[in-house]
Amino acid sequence: MPPKSKAATKPKATETTTTTNPTTITSQTASQPSEPTTVLERSQQRYEKTRPFEAARRQQGLSKLSKEDQKGWICDQLLHLTNRLPAASRSRLLGPKASKEIWWTINGTNSIVRGLKHKPEPHITWGTDRNGHDVGSYTIERFDERFRKRIALTALQVSSRVFRENVEREKRGFVDARSGREIIVTEREIDEEKVRRSKMAALKKELYGEITGKLAGSVEWEDVVPIPHEEPEGALAAIAYPAEYAEAMSYLRAVMTTKEYSPRCLRLTEHIISMNPAHYTVWLYRAANIFALGLSIPDEIEWLNEVALANLKNYQIWHHRHLLVEHYYPTISSDPDALAQFAKQERDFLIAILSEDTKNYHVWSYRSWLVGKLGMWEDEEELKSIEQLIDEDVRNNSAWSHRFFIVFSNPKYATPGKGATEKDERVPQELVDREVKYAQNKVYLAPQNQSPWNYMRGVLVKGRQHLASVQGFVEEFVVKLGEGEEEEDVKSTHALDLLAEIYAEKWDSDKADLCLRRLAEKWDRIRGGYWEWRRKCLTQTEKEKAVAVGEAEKGGEEVAAA
Amino acid sequence: MDNNDTEAPVLDGCDQPKAQEEEPEQEWPYLDVHRHLRYWKMCIRAPLPHIYLSNESNRLALAYFIVNSVTLLTPPPSERTPETPEPLISREDKKLMRKWVLHHQHPTGGFVGTSSLVFPLRDYDTYNFDTKTSDEPDHAGLANITSTLFALQLLALLADEEDEAAAENVFEGVNRVGTLRWLKSLQREDGSFGEALSDLPGHGRFIAGGYDMRYCYIATAIRWILRGDVKEGSPGWVEDFDTEALARYILNSQTYDRGFAGNSQDEAHAGYAYCAIAALTLLDRPLTSTSPSTKPQPHNSPLLHSSIRDLPGLIHWLASRPFVYLEPPPPSASTDPDTYIYQEDDLDDPNFLLPPTPSDLLCLLDTLQKEKGKQVNVAFNGRTNKVADTCYFWWVGGALANLGHLDELVDREAARRFLLEKMQHRIGGFGKSPGSPPDLYHSFFGLAVLGLLDHEGERGKVRAFDAGLAVPRETVGVIERARGKLIESEKKGGKGFDEKQTVRGKEAVEMGLELRGDGERPKWLGACGY
């Protein structure tokens, strides 16, 4: 500012002559500022102090000002405008004469020339805090408090940086130049840094609302550069998830890329699983870590029990358990006691979790696999625990299903490769009888419950029995069929259904048709379409039979003719 | 998938649909298209609530539910009138979404389920594509079988229907050969499929995922969509997976009660029954539809009908899934049962509400009809003695449709009435069970089954749906044409890209290499055809 030295001396010389400018005095006294309450107010007052004419203009309007004041305002504006320009362009804009005149006028007003360049604006001058509030609206005390916190944060950041540099030096085996000793980061320094990090995170959150998640603030993850999530435009099904999850995933991407297997990775998977237990990749990565680090499988299973109980509907947990057992099995397979012990533990847990959710598909699916894997066929406890579940709820079809599996897939007598719907010559007769009896007893408890009916039919087919072998039992549930609306009673539509099959098996189409017709007309109308379809199938079979008989007769005649 | 506690914000001005008089010509219950579209609009415009975090690893599935539903509710261009509102997803949006879907493609084939597991390409530097040995960064961007099908379906669903030429090119950029090779590598010795390839220390490369009929179905769908009829030795030919072993595995999974399970030793389940049946139909489905009729004619699969051990038994099991839905009593005597909206908890305890004997039921239904004029509601469950759930109407309906028995065996009126009256939510969408809030999964399957039923009430409102490929009929046509185009472009020498694209691609690669700056050529480039 070339005229600075002049300006600094001039006012003193002209002071006495200009103090009498009446307008200036009026405008200044009129806007005598009250004590500022907010930071922005204080800035505004400071701004106006250096621009006396601006305050007057704002209050009265330019046209109402005296000629002198108008001139003062223009000079003031020009001065602040040109002050922002570099010296060279300033002189190009205003000739020396004009410049001189401006300074003359300004000095005459005795105002403070060096002031705030920009008019203070809410949000812009002091910025916005983490809640979106204008920092300028803070009281002076509150602002000072914030300012102290910022200083504290800066100090912490400096110390933290020193620490990080020391860690780096230690890694590279540097020697301290002054003492000549090797640089070692002590436990105490690490502890101090941990405290520092948590303080920094708290301050950052308070000042700027920045969420520095657990990982970014942790010394443990110091050396990992997280890979942030990037997504092109047009993304569908974005999910509003917490910042903590996003942070954890960015670290997961980083460690998966470098194929790191370490305790910290294991902890990272636990952290993510606690937020989203359905992430299959995270589970796979967890298994990889456990196997790579050679960690104890029973310990992992114990941990997994808690997670499973907390997330009953989860599918991935059971796949993980499956992998763990596959991995663990070879280490105990030659030790019958260990195997029995492990089988017992698993069953105890399965019983516990099924008591919470008796029909959980994933649990049952794991259970059937486990029976095969550990060879729990002969284990009486397995059958007993299933019986208990059926006693508690005779409609628990999952339990019925598991029962069929353990009874009829036992490799001791079951033919390998036989499908569940196929008959098996090797299944012992007494077993078939026992299971038919069991199912029948359960039918009596609730005849309209389809589970034992399906079970009984399945057992008969597997045990190569005619369905007719249970005709007597089935007829107990069908009273006077076709003998009039008042007389006829059906205690179970499933009985009538099976009876139709029994008659068809015996080639008694009329009776079979009657059963189906009564189901369609009265007893099970919502399946009317299905029963009608069965009736159609019946007539078709009848025709086929007729054709078959006809052909056989024809064949017989040909034979006879020959 | 259980999203029962999905919290959906209640929109302003939403009364009971009964009170709404927008479509006076139609008698309640009807499909309130307006509200459904509003629900889907909300799912597109705003991030999904936190409850969907469990689906974060498979966001493509959620995207599939959204785009498929919107397509189902958007009339094809030929049926649009000046009164038809603008499609919810514009042509420009579709272009962007398409790019987003392609962004999930794994460099070795297949698609990754979520963009949060799409890794920057440099992470494949150490992967040896020839030997497929594990100097690959572990799990980096694992391609997943489920996501791959959803990605392909999405690409077809996002076709610009107003531009035939563009629609033919929807698979442009898909690594067809890589995906089919990768698919083959997911097949286990027993014929079944896993969901992803992974490395486990001490176990080497293994096929991850449970023994799950869903993966088997998905494998057949991906095969049908991409494989085509390329002859051995021609460019673009890929060795097929062992379809016979797969069929054997599926057929072995029929259970003693004649349904189908995830594998031969588990409980029969309607979702798995659908997968088993649909998979078998896709194994011998012709590559192009013979008649582009509007009424979906399911492929009458010779393989399906000839191979199932107990087909009448399977039909019996499927026909056993519908049941008379009786409302549970309201929680207290003072509540009016006609206006009370059932909460999820109310249904928990008596999970099976049928009266003890058939005559009790008949008596009850007679009373209801005589006294209150109520008609029978038919709901579907997924397993014997389980509760009503919207999605099982689809799984059972879809299975029967593939068998060619849907119209004959399901009481369409009663089942449709139940779906629209009890499962349709007042803010749009369908819930899992009566009274529960809508979620993406059930809202989509509710529409899908209406697309199968071909009920006159939904004609012109919902597009006809393909029971095998689970997309609208028109989208199947898009897939057929796009497959042909993709194979044709491979024959010309490009690898899934047309020639112009390849030149541009090469230029981009050179630029990319320069940007990498280390002067080396990463191995994966070769595998991508550069």
Boltz contact constraints between the chains, C-beta under 6 A:
constraints:
  - contact:
      token1: [A, 229]
      token2: [B, 116]
      max_distance: 6.0
  - contact:
      token1: [A, 231]
      token2: [B, 115]
      max_distance: 6.0
  - contact:
      token1: [A, 232]
      token2: [B, 99]
      max_distance: 6.0
  - contact:
      token1: [A, 232]
      token2: [B, 100]
      max_distance: 6.0
  - contact:
      token1: [A, 232]
      token2: [B, 103]
      max_distance: 6.0
  - contact:
      token1: [A, 233]
      token2: [B, 96]
      max_distance: 6.0
  - contact:
      token1: [A, 234]
      token2: [B, 96]
      max_distance: 6.0
  - contact:
      token1: [A, 234]
      token2: [B, 97]
      max_distance: 6.0
  - contact:
      token1: [A, 234]
      token2: [B, 99]
      max_distance: 6.0
  - contact:
      token1: [A, 234]
      token2: [B, 100]
      max_distance: 6.0
  - contact:
      token1: [A, 235]
      token2: [B, 100]
      max_distance: 6.0
  - contact:
      token1: [A, 236]
      token2: [B, 63]
      max_distance: 6.0
  - contact:
      token1: [A, 236]
      token2: [B, 66]
      max_distance: 6.0
  - contact:
      token1: [A, 237]
      token2: [B, 59]
      max_distance: 6.0
  - contact:
      token1: [A, 237]
      token2: [B, 62]
      max_distance: 6.0
  - contact:
      token1: [A, 237]
      token2: [B, 63]
      max_distance: 6.0
  - contact:
      token1: [A, 238]
      token2: [B, 47]
      max_distance: 6.0
  - contact:
      token1: [A, 239]
      token2: [B, 48]
      max_distance: 6.0
  - contact:
      token1: [A, 239]
      token2: [B, 52]
      max_distance: 6.0
  - contact:
      token1: [A, 239]
      token2: [B, 53]
      max_distance: 6.0
  - contact:
      token1: [A, 239]
      token2: [B, 56]
      max_distance: 6.0
  - contact:
      token1: [A, 240]
      token2: [B, 47]
      max_distance: 6.0
  - contact:
      token1: [A, 240]
      token2: [B, 50]
      max_distance: 6.0
  - contact:
      token1: [A, 241]
      token2: [B, 53]
      max_distance: 6.0
  - contact:
      token1: [A, 249]
      token2: [B, 116]
      max_distance: 6.0
  - contact:
      token1: [A, 256]
      token2: [B, 138]
      max_distance: 6.0
  - contact:
      token1: [A, 256]
      token2: [B, 139]
      max_distance: 6.0
  - contact:
      token1: [A, 256]
      token2: [B, 140]
      max_distance: 6.0
  - contact:
      token1: [A, 257]
      token2: [B, 123]
      max_distance: 6.0
  - contact:
      token1: [A, 257]
      token2: [B, 137]
      max_distance: 6.0
  - contact:
      token1: [A, 257]
      token2: [B, 140]
      max_distance: 6.0
  - contact:
      token1: [A, 259]
      token2: [B, 137]
      max_distance: 6.0
  - contact:
      token1: [A, 259]
      token2: [B, 138]
      max_distance: 6.0
  - contact:
      token1: [A, 276]
      token2: [B, 53]
      max_distance: 6.0
  - contact:
      token1: [A, 276]
      token2: [B, 56]
      max_distance: 6.0
  - contact:
      token1: [A, 278]
      token2: [B, 54]
      max_distance: 6.0
  - contact:
      token1: [A, 279]
      token2: [B, 57]
      max_distance: 6.0
  - contact:
      token1: [A, 280]
      token2: [B, 57]
      max_distance: 6.0
  - contact:
      token1: [A, 281]
      token2: [B, 117]
      max_distance: 6.0
  - contact:
      token1: [A, 281]
      token2: [B, 139]
      max_distance: 6.0
  - contact:
      token1: [A, 281]
      token2: [B, 142]
      max_distance: 6.0
  - contact:
      token1: [A, 284]
      token2: [B, 198]
      max_distance: 6.0
  - contact:
      token1: [A, 284]
      token2: [B, 208]
      max_distance: 6.0
  - contact:
      token1: [A, 285]
      token2: [B, 139]
      max_distance: 6.0
  - contact:
      token1: [A, 288]
      token2: [B, 200]
      max_distance: 6.0
  - contact:
      token1: [A, 288]
      token2: [B, 201]
      max_distance: 6.0
  - contact:
      token1: [A, 291]
      token2: [B, 200]
      max_distance: 6.0
  - contact:
      token1: [A, 291]
      token2: [B, 201]
      max_distance: 6.0
  - contact:
      token1: [A, 291]
      token2: [B, 202]
      max_distance: 6.0
  - contact:
      token1: [A, 292]
      token2: [B, 201]
      max_distance: 6.0
  - contact:
      token1: [A, 313]
      token2: [B, 2]
      max_distance: 6.0
  - contact:
      token1: [A, 319]
      token2: [B, 210]
      max_distance: 6.0
  - contact:
      token1: [A, 365]
      token2: [B, 266]
      max_distance: 6.0
  - contact:
      token1: [A, 368]
      token2: [B, 265]
      max_distance: 6.0
  - contact:
      token1: [A, 368]
      token2: [B, 266]
      max_distance: 6.0
  - contact:
      token1: [A, 395]
      token2: [B, 352]
      max_distance: 6.0
  - contact:
      token1: [A, 395]
      token2: [B, 385]
      max_distance: 6.0
  - contact:
      token1: [A, 397]
      token2: [B, 383]
      max_distance: 6.0
  - contact:
      token1: [A, 397]
      token2: [B, 384]
      max_distance: 6.0
  - contact:
      token1: [A, 397]
      token2: [B, 385]
      max_distance: 6.0
  - contact:
      token1: [A, 398]
      token2: [B, 267]
      max_distance: 6.0
  - contact:
      token1: [A, 401]
      token2: [B, 267]
      max_distance: 6.0
  - contact:
      token1: [A, 404]
      token2: [B, 256]
      max_distance: 6.0
  - contact:
      token1: [A, 405]
      token2: [B, 265]
      max_distance: 6.0
  - contact:
      token1: [A, 419]
      token2: [B, 252]
      max_distance: 6.0
  - contact:
      token1: [A, 419]
      token2: [B, 309]
      max_distance: 6.0
  - contact:
      token1: [A, 420]
      token2: [B, 255]
      max_distance: 6.0
  - contact:
      token1: [A, 420]
      token2: [B, 256]
      max_distance: 6.0
  - contact:
      token1: [A, 420]
      token2: [B, 264]
      max_distance: 6.0
  - contact:
      token1: [A, 421]
      token2: [B, 254]
      max_distance: 6.0
  - contact:
      token1: [A, 421]
      token2: [B, 309]
      max_distance: 6.0
  - contact:
      token1: [A, 421]
      token2: [B, 310]
      max_distance: 6.0
  - contact:
      token1: [A, 450]
      token2: [B, 384]
      max_distance: 6.0
  - contact:
      token1: [A, 451]
      token2: [B, 384]
      max_distance: 6.0
  - contact:
      token1: [A, 454]
      token2: [B, 257]
      max_distance: 6.0
  - contact:
      token1: [A, 458]
      token2: [B, 256]
      max_distance: 6.0
  - contact:
      token1: [A, 458]
      token2: [B, 257]
      max_distance: 6.0
  - contact:
      token1: [A, 490]
      token2: [B, 358]
      max_distance: 6.0
  - contact:
      token1: [A, 491]
      token2: [B, 357]
      max_distance: 6.0
  - contact:
      token1: [A, 493]
      token2: [B, 358]
      max_distance: 6.0
  - contact:
      token1: [A, 523]
      token2: [B, 358]
      max_distance: 6.0
  - contact:
      token1: [A, 526]
      token2: [B, 322]
      max_distance: 6.0
  - contact:
      token1: [A, 526]
      token2: [B, 324]
      max_distance: 6.0
  - contact:
      token1: [A, 526]
      token2: [B, 378]
      max_distance: 6.0
  - contact:
      token1: [A, 526]
      token2: [B, 411]
      max_distance: 6.0
  - contact:
      token1: [A, 527]
      token2: [B, 319]
      max_distance: 6.0
  - contact:
      token1: [A, 529]
      token2: [B, 408]
      max_distance: 6.0
  - contact:
      token1: [A, 529]
      token2: [B, 409]
      max_distance: 6.0
  - contact:
      token1: [A, 530]
      token2: [B, 319]
      max_distance: 6.0
  - contact:
      token1: [A, 530]
      token2: [B, 409]
      max_distance: 6.0
  - contact:
      token1: [A, 533]
      token2: [B, 408]
      max_distance: 6.0
